[in-house]
Amino acid sequence: MPVAVTVNHKTKPGLRDTVRATWESWMPAAVSANPGHLAYWYTFDRSDPQVIRAFQVYRDDAAAKAFLEHEAYAGYVAAVEHMLEGPPEVTMADVIWSKEMSHAGR
């Protein structure tokens, strides 16, 4: 069953673009090369200039766990942790329905 993972970062004031630049140096290549990622969005919250959210969908629990332990993710978190108000908040959810899933096999 696909698994959705949301990672929320709250940056220190004025550092969201710096965190983004750091993310761009670590994560796009790792995500693109990962067959376990079915989808990935990196977003800026419109109402809070300190919040970044990454929404990801993985093939299954094992793929999600493996990527959250991947050296690129660990390196990124280590590189930005001093720019964040606290550790990233990570939530996981089972994907019950998606537009893409509803068209599978048609």
N, C-alpha and C positions, 0 to 999 in steps of 0.2 A: 504494500500500500504506500503511495506517495506520502511524504512528510513535508510539511511547511515549517520553516524556521524563520523567525523574525529576530533580528539583532538590532537593538536600540543603543545608540551612543548619545550621550549628552556631553558636548564639548565644553571646555572652558570658554568664556566669552571671547569672541573674535577669532576663534581657532578652527571653525568648521571648514573653511577652505583649505587650511593647512592639513587637517585630518584627511580631507578628500584627496589632496595631492599625494599624501602618504598611501592612502588606499589604492590610488591609481598606480603606484609603483609596485605594489605587492599583489593585488588581488585579481585584476582582470585576466591575466594570463593563467593563473591557477584555476579560476572558475571556468574559463574557456576550455582548458585541457581536461576538466573533470567530467567524465561520462556520467557520474552520479547526479550532477546538477541537471534538472529538467528545466529550471527557470531561475532567473536572478534579477532583482531590481535593486538599485542603490538609489535612495531617495533622500531629499531634504524636506523636513517638515515645514510647511508654509506658515504655521502660527508660532513656531519657536525657532529662532535663528541659531540655536545651539544643538538641535536634534537632527541626527542622521538615522535613518532606518534602512536596513538591508532586509529584503524579503526574498526568501529562497525556497525553491521546491526541489526536493531530492527524490530519487527513485524509491528509497526505503530508509528505514532507521539506520541501517549499517552505513549507507552512503553519507547520511547526515552526520553521524558520529565521526566517521573517518575524516570528513572535511573539517569539522570543528577542531580536530586534533592535527590537521595538516600543518606542515612547517610554514607555509605561506601565511595561513591565518594566525598562527602563533607569533610569527615575526611581525605581522601587521599590528596585532594587539600590543606587543612589546614596544613597538615603535611609537604608538599613539597614546599609550596609557597615561603618560605625564600630561597629555593635552585634554584628558577627559575628566569630568566631574567625579566619575566613579567607574567601576568595571562595567563592561557591556552587559545589558540585560538580554538574555537569550530565552526565547519561548519556542516551544515545539507544539505542533498540532497535526492531527491526521487530516489529510485532504479527502473530503467526502465527495465533493463535486467540483469540477471546474469546466469552463467552456471547452477547453481542449479535450478533457476526458469524455465529455458528452458526445464528441464527434469521432472518437477513436473507433476504428474499424468500419467507418462508413464510407 
